[in-house]
């Protein structure tokens, strides 16, 4: 999942997260108060952290369920279901 789009959010409703996962956009939740507008961050969705040179430390991100990471790895929900036929919750 290198080079993908990520939106860091303080909060979000479940339906939003489901829709953006289907669109292959990552939306982990975190304390956005610690991030400045032009900060460049390196995001590790599997390690659930974000950090950057101007930041001075790691920010903890909410963990994605494994099924969402597998859907993101495939590109989107349609690609996942075409390949695997169903979603195993």
C-alpha positions in Angstrom: 0.0 0.0 0.0 2.7 2.5 -0.9 1.9 5.9 -2.3 -1.8 5.8 -1.6 -4.1 8.5 -0.3 -4.7 8.9 3.4 -7.0 11.3 5.3 -6.3 11.6 9.0 -9.5 12.4 11.0 -10.3 13.0 14.6 -13.7 11.1 14.2 -15.9 9.6 11.5 -19.1 7.7 11.2 -19.0 4.0 10.2 -20.8 4.6 6.9 -18.2 7.2 5.9 -15.4 4.8 6.6 -17.0 2.0 4.6 -17.5 4.3 1.6 -14.0 5.6 1.6 -12.6 2.1 2.0 -14.6 1.1 -1.1 -13.1 4.1 -2.9 -9.6 3.0 -1.8 -9.0 6.0 0.5 -7.5 5.4 3.9 -9.1 7.2 6.8 -7.5 6.2 10.1 -8.6 8.1 13.2 -6.0 9.9 15.4 -5.4 13.0 17.5 -5.2 15.6 14.6 -4.4 18.4 17.1 -0.8 17.2 17.0 -0.6 17.7 13.2 0.2 21.1 11.6 -1.3 22.1 8.2 1.9 21.5 6.1 3.4 18.6 8.0 4.6 15.7 5.9 4.0 12.4 7.6 5.0 8.9 6.9 2.0 6.6 7.5 2.2 3.0 8.5 -1.3 1.5 8.4 -0.2 -1.9 9.5 1.9 -0.5 12.3 -0.8 2.0 13.0 1.5 5.0 13.4 2.2 8.3 11.7 5.4 10.3 12.0 7.3 13.1 10.3 10.5 15.2 10.6 8.7 18.2 11.9 6.6 16.2 14.4 9.0 15.0 17.1 7.3 11.7 17.7 4.8 9.1 16.5 1.0 9.5 16.4 -1.1 6.5 17.1 -3.7 5.7 14.5 -6.8 3.6 14.9 -6.4 0.1 13.7 -8.2 -1.0 10.6 -9.9 -4.4 10.7 -8.0 -7.0 8.7 -10.8 -7.3 6.2 -10.5 -3.6 5.4 -6.8 -3.9 4.9 -7.3 -6.8 2.5 -9.9 -4.8 0.5 -7.5 -1.9 0.3 -4.7 -4.3 -0.8 -7.0 -5.4 -3.7 -7.8 -1.9 -4.7 -11.5 -1.7 -3.7 -14.5 -3.8 -2.6 -15.5 -4.8 -6.2 -12.0 -6.1 -6.9 -11.9 -8.0 -3.7 -15.3 -9.7 -4.2 -14.4 -10.6 -7.8 -11.3 -12.3 -6.7 -12.6 -14.0 -3.5 -16.3 -14.1 -4.1 -17.4 -13.0 -0.6 -16.4 -11.1 2.4 -15.4 -13.1 5.5 -16.2 -11.0 8.6 
